[in-house]
Amino acid sequence: MEELIRFIFIVIAILYIVRAIVRWALPMLFQSVINKAQQQQQQTNYKRPEQPTGRVKVDYVPKDNKGKFPDSEGEFVDYEEVK
C-alpha cells in the first residue's frame, strides 16, 4: 500500500512539473514560429513590385471560345426523365 501511495505522489509531482514547464516553454516556441512567419511575409512583400493604383495588368487574354465545338456536334436539348 505504501508503494502505491508513493507511486501516485511521484506521478502527480511529475505531471505538475511538466505542466509548469509547458506553460513556460510553449508560448516561447509559438512566439518564435510567429516571428519567423512574419519575417518571411515581410521578405515577400519587399520582393513584390508595387503597381500604381487604378491600373489593371492582364497577363492572359483567353481566345474566343466560339467555334470550339464543330457544328456537327449538334446543340443541347432539354429533356425530362421518365420513370
C-alpha positions in Angstrom: 0.0 0.0 0.0 2.9 2.3 0.8 4.4 1.8 -2.6 1.1 2.7 -4.4 0.8 6.0 -2.4 4.4 6.7 -3.2 3.8 6.0 -7.0 0.7 8.2 -7.1 2.6 11.0 -5.4 5.5 10.8 -7.8 3.2 10.7 -10.8 1.3 13.8 -9.6 4.6 15.6 -8.9 5.9 14.8 -12.4 2.6 15.9 -14.1 2.7 19.2 -12.1 6.3 19.8 -13.1 5.6 19.0 -16.8 2.6 21.3 -16.7 4.7 24.2 -15.4 7.4 23.6 -18.0 4.8 23.5 -20.8 3.2 26.7 -19.7 6.6 28.4 -19.7 8.1 26.9 -22.9 5.1 26.7 -25.2 4.5 30.4 -25.6 8.2 31.0 -26.3 8.0 28.3 -29.0 4.9 29.8 -30.6 6.4 33.2 -30.5 9.4 32.1 -32.4 7.2 30.4 -35.1 5.1 33.6 -35.4 8.3 35.8 -35.7 9.6 33.5 -38.5 6.3 33.7 -40.4 6.3 37.5 -40.1 9.8 37.8 -41.4 9.0 35.6 -44.4 5.9 37.7 -45.1 7.9 40.9 -44.9 10.5 39.5 -47.3 7.9 38.5 -49.9 6.4 42.0 -49.6 9.7 43.6 -50.4 10.2 41.4 -53.5 6.8 42.2 -55.0 6.9 45.3 -57.2 4.4 48.0 -56.4 1.7 48.7 -59.1 0.1 52.0 -59.3 -3.5 52.1 -58.1 -6.3 52.3 -60.6 -4.5 50.2 -63.3 -5.1 46.6 -64.2 -2.4 44.4 -65.7 -3.7 41.5 -67.8 -1.3 38.7 -68.2 -3.6 36.3 -70.2 -6.3 37.1 -72.6 -8.4 34.0 -73.5 -9.1 33.2 -77.1 -12.6 33.4 -78.4 -14.5 30.2 -77.4 -16.8 30.5 -80.4 -16.2 27.6 -82.8 -14.7 25.5 -80.1 -17.0 22.6 -81.0 -17.8 21.9 -84.6 -21.4 22.4 -85.9 -21.7 18.6 -86.5 -21.8 18.1 -82.7 -25.3 19.5 -82.5 -26.9 21.6 -79.7 -28.1 20.8 -76.2 -31.8 19.9 -75.9 -33.6 19.9 -72.6 -35.3 16.6 -71.7 -37.5 15.2 -69.0 -36.6 12.0 -67.2 -39.4 9.4 -67.5 -39.6 6.8 -64.7 
